[in-house]
Amino acid sequence: MSLIDDLAEGLARDTLAAMDEIGDDRYYEKVSRVIGELSPTLQEAFMTAMRLRLAERRGREFLGRTLASHRSETGGEP
Protein backbone atom coordinates (compact mmCIF):
# COMPACT_ATOMS: atom_id res chain seq x y z
CA MET A 1 0.00 0.00 0.00
CA SER A 2 1.01 3.57 -0.52
CA LEU A 3 1.38 6.12 2.25
CA ILE A 4 -1.95 7.73 1.37
CA ASP A 5 -3.74 4.37 1.52
CA ASP A 6 -2.10 3.54 4.84
CA LEU A 7 -3.11 6.89 6.32
CA ALA A 8 -6.67 6.67 4.98
CA GLU A 9 -7.12 3.09 6.23
CA GLY A 10 -5.84 3.94 9.70
CA LEU A 11 -8.01 7.02 9.96
CA ALA A 12 -11.06 5.13 8.67
CA ARG A 13 -10.55 2.38 11.23
CA ASP A 14 -10.19 4.92 14.05
CA THR A 15 -13.16 6.96 12.82
CA LEU A 16 -15.37 3.88 12.71
CA ALA A 17 -14.43 3.09 16.31
CA ALA A 18 -15.15 6.70 17.30
CA MET A 19 -18.53 6.55 15.56
CA ASP A 20 -19.45 3.51 17.63
CA GLU A 21 -18.26 5.14 20.84
CA ILE A 22 -20.01 8.48 20.37
CA GLY A 23 -23.09 7.06 18.68
CA ASP A 24 -22.94 9.26 15.57
CA ASP A 25 -23.25 7.22 12.39
CA ARG A 26 -22.48 10.23 10.18
CA TYR A 27 -19.39 11.44 12.06
CA TYR A 28 -17.15 10.30 9.21
CA GLU A 29 -18.60 13.11 7.08
CA LYS A 30 -17.26 15.69 9.55
CA VAL A 31 -13.84 14.03 9.53
CA SER A 32 -13.95 14.04 5.73
CA ARG A 33 -14.62 17.78 5.59
CA VAL A 34 -11.70 18.50 7.94
CA ILE A 35 -9.37 16.37 5.80
CA GLY A 36 -10.60 17.93 2.58
CA GLU A 37 -9.57 21.39 3.71
CA LEU A 38 -5.93 20.34 3.49
CA SER A 39 -5.83 17.34 1.20
CA PRO A 40 -8.58 16.42 -1.24
CA THR A 41 -6.51 13.41 -2.24
CA LEU A 42 -6.46 12.03 1.31
CA GLN A 43 -10.13 12.92 1.65
CA GLU A 44 -11.04 10.76 -1.33
CA ALA A 45 -8.93 7.85 -0.10
CA PHE A 46 -10.50 8.18 3.36
CA MET A 47 -14.02 8.23 1.94
CA THR A 48 -13.27 5.15 -0.15
CA ALA A 49 -11.96 3.35 2.92
CA MET A 50 -15.01 4.43 4.95
CA ARG A 51 -17.48 3.34 2.29
CA LEU A 52 -15.79 -0.04 2.07
CA ARG A 53 -15.80 -0.52 5.82
CA LEU A 54 -19.41 0.64 6.20
CA ALA A 55 -20.54 -1.60 3.35
CA GLU A 56 -18.69 -4.57 4.84
CA ARG A 57 -20.28 -3.88 8.24
CA ARG A 58 -23.74 -3.67 6.68
CA GLY A 59 -23.15 -6.90 4.78
CA ARG A 60 -22.04 -8.72 7.92
CA GLU A 61 -25.07 -7.47 9.84
CA PHE A 62 -27.36 -8.68 7.05
CA LEU A 63 -25.60 -12.03 6.97
CA GLY A 64 -25.92 -12.37 10.74
CA ARG A 65 -29.64 -11.55 10.70
CA THR A 66 -30.27 -13.96 7.84
CA LEU A 67 -28.42 -16.81 9.53
CA ALA A 68 -30.11 -16.12 12.90
CA SER A 69 -33.51 -16.20 11.23
CA HIS A 70 -32.71 -19.37 9.32
CA ARG A 71 -31.36 -21.10 12.42
CA SER A 72 -34.39 -20.16 14.49
CA GLU A 73 -36.65 -21.58 11.79
CA THR A 74 -34.69 -24.80 11.41
CA GLY A 75 -33.92 -25.32 15.07
CA GLY A 76 -30.21 -24.77 15.32
CA GLU A 77 -26.76 -24.61 13.86
CA PRO A 78 -25.97 -25.86 10.34
N, C-alpha and C positions, 0 to 999 in steps of 0.2 A: 504494500500500500504506500501511497505517497503521504507526505506530511499533511497535506490538506485533508485527505481521507482519514488519517489517524486522528487529527484534531476534531473533525466533524463527528466521527464515531464516538470518541470519548465524551464530547459535549452532549451528544444525543443520549448516550447511556445515562449520564449524570442528570440531564434534564428530565428524562423519563422517570428516574427515581424521585426527583424533586416534585414532579407532577403528582406522583402517588402520595408523597408525604404531605403536600399542601392541599391536595384535593382539587386541583385546577387542571382540567383536561385540555385546556387551550393555552397553558403557560408557555409551551414551546413557541407559539406565535410571538410572544413578547421577547423571548430570547432571540428569535430570528431577526426581529426588527433591530435589536441592539447590535447584533453581529453585522447586519446589512449596512449600518452606518459607516463601518470601517472597511468591510470586505464583502462585497457582493458574491465573490467567488466562494468564500467560506460559508456564507449564508446559504447558497444553493446546495453545497455539499451537505450542510447540516440538515436542511429541509429534506433532502433525499434520504439521509440516514434516519430522520424522524419518521418519515412516511413509511419506510421499510419496517422499522420497529413497531410502529402503531398497527400497520397491516398484519404483521406477524402476530402481534398480541391479539388482535381481533380474530384472526384465523384460529389461534389456539383456543380462545374462549368458545368460539363456535364449535370446534371439534370436541371440546370438553362437554359442552351442553348436549351435543348430539350423542356422544357415547354414554353420558349419564342417563339420558332418556331411553336409549336403546337398552341399556343394562337393566333399568328399572322395569321395562316392558318384558324383557326375557328372563328376568330373575337372577342376574348376576354377571360375573366376569365372562370374558370370551371363552 
